């Protein structure tokens, strides 16, 4: 008979437990696949009639508000982020290059990347630049060569979010 020290006994017991758990896990996965493959579980599209009368929960979108201070040198960009939980965050940063007010506004809008990284699916964008907002909504064309790259990036970022 082999005599094990307490530490060795604990390692052996943990190893045996691990193998037992893996065997149980493998069995569960196998059973789930059998059920799935048998057709007992399937993806079913539900009609509107089946969903009528059901309660729903509406999740508020994230809010991004931009407000630049391009009259200062260097220009300052400021964004306000409000997640559905309601806790507001303000981020402020300097733009270390000369830019117009509208370029500064677009710089702030590119911060939509932050919301994507935080997992936001919907966003409500607010700002003090009617030109930028109307260009992004399609109401105005973006005819400025200086704004075109910003417009392209902001449009691509907005397309990453769902419509509200």
C-alpha positions as MATLAB code, in Angstrom:
seq = 'XXXXXXXXXXXXXXXXXXXXXXXXXXXXXXXXXXXXXXXXXXXXXXXXXXXXXXXXXXXXXXXXXXXXXXXXXXXXXXXXXXXXXXXXXXXXXXXXXXXXXXXXXXXXXXXXXXXXXXXXXXXXXXXXXXXXXXXXXXXXXXXXXXXXXXXXXXXXXXXXXXXX';
ca = [
       0.000    0.000    0.000;
       1.313    3.428   -0.981;
       1.204    6.098    1.679;
       0.396    9.563    0.326;
       0.968   12.788    2.138;
      -2.040   15.066    2.693;
      -1.007   17.431   -0.127;
      -0.635   14.547   -2.571;
      -4.024   13.158   -1.498;
      -5.621   16.535   -2.244;
      -4.027   16.645   -5.707;
      -5.180   13.101   -6.498;
      -8.719   13.853   -5.250;
      -8.881   17.058   -7.312;
      -7.677   15.220  -10.424;
     -10.294   12.476   -9.993;
     -13.029   15.083   -9.429;
     -11.932   16.947  -12.558;
     -12.159   13.784  -14.691;
     -15.593   12.990  -13.230;
     -16.863   16.493  -14.010;
     -15.488   16.317  -17.546;
     -17.265   12.994  -18.079;
     -20.574   14.441  -16.836;
     -20.106   17.553  -18.986;
     -19.317   15.453  -22.085;
     -22.439   13.356  -21.444;
     -24.639   16.461  -21.133;
     -23.252   17.931  -24.352;
     -23.810   14.617  -26.126;
     -27.420   14.423  -24.895;
     -28.105   18.025  -25.931;
     -26.755   17.328  -29.420;
     -28.932   14.196  -29.673;
     -32.022   16.229  -28.742;
     -31.080   18.998  -31.172;
     -30.375   16.564  -34.008;
     -33.624   14.680  -33.372;
     -35.604   17.804  -34.228;
     -37.074   18.259  -30.756;
     -35.381   21.664  -30.616;
     -35.548   23.896  -33.641;
     -35.580   27.524  -34.620;
     -39.167   28.583  -35.174;
     -40.149   31.914  -36.671;
     -43.167   33.268  -34.790;
     -45.857   35.292  -36.515;
     -47.001   38.710  -35.308;
     -50.294   37.122  -34.195;
     -48.458   34.789  -31.825;
     -46.674   37.777  -30.288;
     -49.716   40.040  -29.978;
     -50.860   40.493  -26.419;
     -47.379   39.803  -25.042;
     -45.771   42.318  -22.742;
     -42.506   43.849  -23.805;
     -39.663   45.641  -22.160;
     -38.321   48.645  -24.018;
     -34.664   49.261  -23.346;
     -33.617   52.865  -23.688;
     -30.774   53.579  -26.068;
     -27.463   55.023  -24.988;
     -27.274   58.785  -25.455;
     -24.231   60.541  -26.897;
     -24.284   64.321  -26.800;
     -21.471   66.307  -28.332;
     -20.547   69.918  -27.656;
     -17.255   71.303  -28.904;
     -15.489   74.429  -27.814;
     -13.515   75.205  -30.959;
     -13.198   78.897  -30.157;
     -10.498   77.982  -27.661;
      -6.925   77.265  -28.711;
      -6.416   74.371  -28.808;
      -9.994   73.357  -29.542;
     -11.691   71.358  -26.810;
     -14.051   68.512  -27.488;
     -16.614   67.420  -24.958;
     -18.960   64.458  -25.056;
     -21.622   63.335  -22.655;
     -22.436   59.638  -22.492;
     -25.555   58.332  -20.795;
     -26.106   54.552  -20.733;
     -29.592   53.073  -20.223;
     -28.792   52.855  -16.501;
     -28.817   56.645  -16.418;
     -25.351   57.313  -14.989;
     -23.926   60.200  -17.024;
     -20.254   60.491  -17.907;
     -18.534   63.533  -19.368;
     -15.339   63.207  -21.371;
     -13.351   66.248  -22.404;
     -10.214   66.347  -24.500;
      -8.064   68.781  -26.459;
      -7.767   68.592  -30.214;
      -4.100   69.277  -30.830;
      -4.597   70.554  -34.371;
      -6.358   73.497  -35.940;
      -9.895   72.672  -36.946;
     -13.214   74.248  -37.718;
     -16.156   73.973  -35.375;
     -17.765   71.331  -37.603;
     -14.559   69.277  -37.756;
     -14.448   69.367  -33.951;
     -18.081   68.211  -33.846;
     -17.281   65.276  -36.123;
     -14.218   64.444  -33.998;
     -16.556   64.113  -31.045;
     -18.946   61.925  -33.013;
     -16.138   59.500  -33.765;
     -16.279   58.747  -30.032;
     -19.184   56.473  -30.991;
     -16.405   53.865  -31.061;
     -16.406   54.059  -27.265;
     -20.082   53.109  -27.125;
     -19.504   50.178  -29.464;
     -16.693   48.927  -27.238;
     -19.002   49.252  -24.227;
     -21.530   47.011  -25.952;
     -24.117   49.591  -26.944;
     -26.576   48.368  -29.573;
     -28.677   51.528  -29.911;
     -27.707   55.161  -29.619;
     -29.450   58.501  -29.624;
     -27.096   61.208  -30.896;
     -27.583   64.805  -29.841;
     -25.452   67.831  -30.556;
     -25.294   71.550  -31.053;
     -24.305   71.393  -34.733;
     -27.341   71.352  -36.992;
     -25.087   70.986  -40.030;
     -23.447   67.791  -38.748;
     -26.709   66.260  -37.527;
     -28.541   67.045  -40.769;
     -25.688   65.692  -42.877;
     -25.769   62.434  -40.941;
     -29.557   62.175  -41.177;
     -29.336   62.624  -44.957;
     -31.243   65.895  -44.881;
     -28.132   67.769  -46.117;
     -25.386   66.557  -48.427;
     -21.820   66.646  -47.204;
     -20.148   68.761  -49.900;
     -17.130   69.878  -47.907;
     -13.834   68.224  -48.809;
     -12.612   68.960  -45.270;
     -15.627   67.233  -43.677;
     -15.980   64.290  -46.105;
     -13.563   61.933  -44.266;
     -15.254   62.713  -40.937;
     -18.694   62.209  -42.479;
     -17.657   58.818  -43.897;
     -16.287   57.542  -40.581;
     -19.250   58.851  -38.555;
     -21.728   57.310  -41.014;
     -19.985   53.932  -40.829;
     -20.024   54.063  -37.033;
     -23.720   54.961  -36.928;
     -24.500   52.025  -39.216;
     -23.079   49.738  -36.502;
     -26.032   50.596  -34.272;
     -29.615   49.357  -34.603;
     -32.404   51.735  -35.543;
     -34.492   52.898  -32.585;
];
